[in-house]
Amino acid sequence: MNEQTGAVWRDSAAGLAAKLARRELSAREAVQAHLDRIAATDPALSAFLTVAADTALARADALDAAPAPLGPLHGVPVAVKDLTDTAGVRTTYGSALYADHVPVANDLAVARIEAAGGIVIGKTNTPEFGMGAVCQNRLAGPTRNPFDPVLTSGGSSGGSAVAVAVGMAPLAHGTDFGGSVRVPASFCGVASIRPTPGLIPAPGRRLGWDTLATHGVLARDTADCALLLGAMAGADLRDPTSLFGDRDDGSVSRLGATADFGAATVSQAVRARFDAAVERLERAAGPVARRHPDCGDAMATFRTLRAAQTRHAYGPLLAEHGARLTDTVRWNIEAGAGITADAYLEAQAARTALYRRFVALFEEIDVLAAPACGVLPWPNADGEVMAIDGRPVETILDYLGVTAIVTLIGFPVLTLPVGGGTAGDPPFGVQLIARPGEEARLVRLGRRLEREAGFVHRWPA
């Protein structure tokens, strides 16, 4: 490898795309540089379940032979979370039940990445079916935090977060139900976007009108997040939620902040880090109003809806393969037992009322800041979060309160790193929340905060 390609893994995705478009670098060189980086760093971190070296290099050669760049991601390696189908590349969903599964077709999100010229370099680790606070399963893991390998990378897109944090890929795809791109981004010191549900369509989703879960993106800065988001976004009539357009009017953002929405359990350490981040936010972008709507019933609502959907999706697996599932997956499926139609519909009504309370708040502000997790990273060996500041939590989901509440309302979220990453000082991130369809507002603000508040990715030692 020559000196030029040896440092390729440090390039931003946008910078790498520009070099590839100018033919200063071949797609094969870009892919090989990242495969070498994976070989050097992943044995200690376990970010990948499958490295797609052969297919990635073959696609790189095809792109190098093309007469012109294919699209904005031409030749750029992209890591894809292993919950999402990739044609010809093993996709396990983090489960031993699918250890040898190779899909014949791409998920739409992956198809769009490839249509934009991106190259799938591998599949990143996730808890089984995306359920779990620690990124491990019976096939691989735990995925270790690159700033301290004793600590968790966060669930459930931990593999994707680690891959971009250390340069194994410049871009990574993730998914987010209760915080699964936001928490790993916070824990690993990178940026992420959970978009408005429907901006990245999911035409294969069985519950077509469900907006609790969405594809998302992880990268080392806001501009790169926007690059990957743009490649995957766009309406698809097979997804009834995918009709959003860009609603950003270009105005200066009025800012708000909340440490806990008045309802989430948040550790004292997170509160202190968040207060310091809000001070930096205010210095860079203007006054910040401390406020939030009434969210008193939000966590009960989230638990009910999540449990019902999990049992609907995975109940047959529990009956047929219960002993082969992880304890966390079994707990999640069993939590949905006995939920009545009335209880489910009452939860949907409560979710609707919560959404409207947030809409009312956003008549007075444009962006709301909140922590990206209720706790700082903890040791992988500790497993699920059972207590916060020494106080037991009601369920293993409660540490996700600050992200789960935002999941319920479906507003888009940019997560940015705000510091940490030195010995004894793990990374920490904040959520920046805007109205549905205002991803562009978040990107504008995020780039300003990277420049003026120092909310930027830092390389692990």
N, C-alpha and C positions, 0 to 999 in steps of 0.2 A: 504494500500500500504506500502511495506517495504521501508527501507531507500535506498536500492539499486535502486529500480524502481522509487522512487520519483524524482531522479535527471536524469533519462533517457533522458528527453527532452533536456538536455544540451549537450548530446553526439553528436559528428559528425556522419554523416551517415556511414562513413567508420568504426569508432569506434564501433558504434551500430551493424553494420553488423558482425564485428569480434566477439563480445560477443554472438550474436545470433548463429553464425556458431559453436562456442565452446559450445553452450547450457548453457552458464552462465546466460542466460536470455531467457525467452520464448517469442515467438512472441506475445502471448496474453498480457504479461506484457508490452512489448514495445508499442503495440497499446493502451492499457489502459492508460499508462502514458501520451501519447500524447492526447488522448481524454480528460483526466483530465486537461491537459494544455489548450486545446481548450475551455473547459467549464469555466476555470478561466480567460482567457484573451480575447476570441473572442467577448463577449458581448460589450466590450468597443471599439473594433477595426473593427468588421464586415469584417473579411477576408474570411469567408466561406459563400457560398450560401446554401450548403447542407453538413452536416456532416454524413458520412456513417458508423455510429457506429456499427449497426447490421451486415452488410456485412463484415466490416473490422474485427470484432471479430470472425466471423464465418470462414473467410479465415485464420486468425491467428491460430485458433484451428486446421484447416486442415494442416497447415504448421508444427505446433508443433507435429502432429501425423506422419509426414513423416519420413521415416527412415534416411534420409540425407538431408542436405541443398539443396534447389531447385536451387539456383543460387546466384550471387553476391549480390543481394538485399534481400536475404531470411529474411522475417519478418520485413523489414524496411518500416515504413509508408511513403507514398508519397501522396502529395496533387496534384490534377489535376485541371488545369484551366477549368472553366465551358463553354468554347467554344468547348471542346473536348469530344466525346462520351465515356461513361462508361456504360457497360452492367449492367442493373439492378439498376443503381444509377442515380437519377434525373439529367438531363442535360438541362439547360434552355437557354444557349447561352446569358445569361444576359437579356433576353427579356420576358416580360409578355405574349407574344404570345406563349411561350413554358414553361409556369410556371409548368405544370404537365407532361412534356415530360420525359419518361424513355426509353432510347435506349435498343434495344435487343442485340446489338453487340458492342464490344469495337472498338475504333479507333486503328489502327495498333500500334501507339506509346504506348497506354495503354496496349494493348495485350503483347507487348514486356516487359513493366515494370512488368507485372504480371508473364510472363514467366521467368523473372530473379528473381522472388520471392518477388517482391515488393507488398505492400498492399495499395490499394487506400483508404485513410482515409476520403476523402471528396473532394468537388468541390469548387474551390476558386472564389471569386467575380471578375467580369469584367464589364466594361461598355457594354451596349447593342450591341451585335455582335462585341465586341472589339473596338468600336468607341467612343473615348472620352478621354479628358485629366484628368478627375476625375473618379475614380473607383466607380461609382454608377449607379443604374438603377432603374426601377420601382418595383423591387423585394427586393432590399437590398442596403445598403451602406448609405453614402460614406464609403469606406474602409479608415480608419484613419492611419496616419503615426505613427508608434510606438514610435518615438522620440518626437513627438509633435502632439497630436490628432487633433489639429486644422488644420494641414497641410495635403495635399494630399499624398497618397501613390504612385501616378503615375499611368498612364494607359498604356496598358490595363491589364497587369498581376499584378496589385497592390495587389490583394488578395494573390497570390502566394508569392510575396516578403515579405509581412507582416507575412505570416504563418511561413516562415523559419527564419525571423528576430527575432521572439520572442519565437521560439521553439515549435510552434504548429505542425510542421512537420520538419524533418531534410532535406527533399528534396521536391522540387516542380517543376512541369511541367508548362511551359508557352508557349505562341506563340508570334511571333514578326513579324510585318509588317514594321512599321516605327520607332520602338524603344521600343516595348511593353514588352520585358524582360529587356532591358538595362536601360530605364528610371526608372522603379520601383526599380530595383536593386540599382541604384545610390541614389534614394530618401530614401531608407530604409536601406542602409548600408550593403548590402549583395553582393555576387558574382553572375554572370550569364554568360552563354555562348549562343550566337546566332550562331549556327554552319553554315558551308557551306550549302546553300540550297541543299536538296537532301540527306544529310548525314542521316537525319531522314526522311524516305520516307513518302509521303502522297498519297497513291494509290487511295484514294477516291476523290481527288481534281478534280474538273470539268475541269479546265484549266491545263492540265497535264504538260505543259512546263513552267508554271509560276514559277518564282523563287523569287518573291518579299516577300512572306510570308514563314515562317518556324516555326516548333516547336523549343522550346528552353528549357533551364534548369536554375533553381535558387537554390542556396544553400548558406551555410555560408562560404565556402572556395572553392578554386580551385579544390582540390582533390575530394571533394564531387560532384562538378559540373561534373567532368570527369567521376565519377562513374555512375551517372544517364545518362549522354550522351552515355556512352558505352552500357548501357542496351537498349537504343532506336535506336542506329545507326545500319546501315547495308543495303545493297542494296535490292531492291524489284523491279522486272521487270515491275510491274504494274505502277510504277512511272518512267517516262523516264528521270528524272533528278538524279536518285539515284545510280549513278555508280562511285561515288568518292571513292578513297582509301586514306590511310594515306600517305601524301607526305612530311612529315617532315624529313629532312636529318640529324637532330641532331646537326647542326652547331650553334655557338654562334650568337645571333640575333643582327643585325645592326638596330638601333632604329631611328625613326623619330617622330615628333610631330607637331600637328596643333591645334590651338584653335578653328578654325571656317571653315577650308577648303577654306578660301577666299570667302565664299558664304553664310554661315549660320549666322543667327542672334543670338548672344551670349551676355548675360548680362555681365556687368563689374564684378559683384561678381563671376560669373563662371570663367571668365578669370583670376582673381586673384587666385582663388583656383587651377585652372589648372596649372598656372605658378609654384606655390609652389609644386604641385604634380610632375611636370616634373623635378624639382630640385632633389627631392627624387629619382625619377626614374633614373636620371643620376648618382647619387652617388652609387646606388645599382647595376646598370646594364651597365654602360658605356655611352659614348657620345651620345647625342640626337641631330639630325639634324632637324631644324625647316623647314618643307617643306610640300607641298601638290601639287597635279596636278590642272589644271584649272577645276573648278567646277561651273563656272558662270551660266550654263544653268541647273544645277542639280535640283534645287527646282521646276522650271517650269516643268521639265520632270517628277519628282515624282508626282506633283499635277495632271498632265494629266493622268498618268498611274493609279494612285490610284483611281481617280474619275471614270475613265472608267470601271475599274474592280468592283468597289463598285456598280455602277449602273447596271452593267451586273448581279451581284450576288443578289442584293436586290431590284432592280427596281420593280418587281412584288409585293413585300411586301408594298412598298410605295403606289402603286395604290390600294391595297386591304385593308391595315390596317394603312394608313398614320397617322390618329389621335392617334393611340395607340403606335406609335414609339416615341422615345425621339427626342428632337429638334436636337441633334447632329447627330443622325442617318439620320434624314430627310435632314439635310444640306449636309451630305456626299453623299447621293444618288442624290440629286438635282444638286450637283456640276458636275456630269457626263452628264448632259443634253446637247445635241448639240455637243458633241465631235465627229468629223468626223473620218472616216477611215484614211484619210490622216494625220490628227493631231495625231492620235494614233500611226501610223507607224513612223511618224517623231520623236515622243517621244521615240519609241523603238530604232530608229537609234541613237538618242542622247545618250540614255543609253548605247548602244554598244560602242560608241566613248569614253564615260566617263570610261567605264570598261578598255578599252585599254590604256587610259592615266594612270590609276592606275597601270596596269600591268607594264608600263614603269617605273613608280616611284619605284615599288618594285623590279626592277633590281638593285637598289642602297640601299634599306633598306629591312628589313625582317618583322618588326613590326612597325606600326604607332599608336601613342597614340593620343587620342582626348577626349574632355569632353563627358560624357554620356547623357547630356541634355544641352540645351541652357540657362536654368534658374534653380535656386534652388527651392525646394518645396514651394508651395504657399498655402494659405488657401483653403480648400475644398469649402467653401462658395463662393469663387470668380469664380468658374466654369472654362470655357475655358480661355486660355491665349490670351488676346486681345492686350496686349502691353508689350514691354520689355524695361526696363529702361525709362519708360514714353513715349516711341515712339510706336504708333500703328503698328501692324503687318498686312500684307496683308491678311492672312488667319489664321484660328485657328490651322493650322498644322505647322506654321513656327517655333515654339519653338522646334520642333523636327528636325530641319535642320541637326544638327551634327549626328543624327542617321539615318535619311532618306537617306542621301547621301550614307552611307555605305550599306543600304538596296539595293539601286540601283545596286551596283557592285557585291553583293553577296559574299563578303569576310567574313570569320568567325571572330567573335568578342568575346573576353573575357572581361567582365566588372568587375572591382574590386573596393571595397570601399577604399577611401584614407583618410578618416577622417571625423570629424564633429560628430554630435549626442548629443552634450551637449546643455544646455539651450541657445536658440537664435542662435545656430550654427548647422543647419540641415546637415544630411549626404550628401556626394558628392562622385561621382564615375567617373572613367575614362574608356574609351573603349581602348582595345588593339586589333589591327586589323592585321591579317596575310593573306597570300595568300590562295586561296581556297584549302581545303584539309589539311591545316596545323594546325589543332586543337591541335595536340600534342605539337607543338612549343609553342602555347599559354599556354598550361598547364604547360610546363617546366618553362616558364618565370613567369607565375603567381605564382607558388609555390616559386620561388626565391624571388619575390617581397613581398610575404607574410612574408617570413623569414627576408629579409634584408631591406625592405623599410617600413614595418609596414602597408602594404595595406591589412588590416584584418577587419573582422566583429567585432563589439563591441555590447554587449548586451544593449538594451534600459533599461533605469532605470525602 
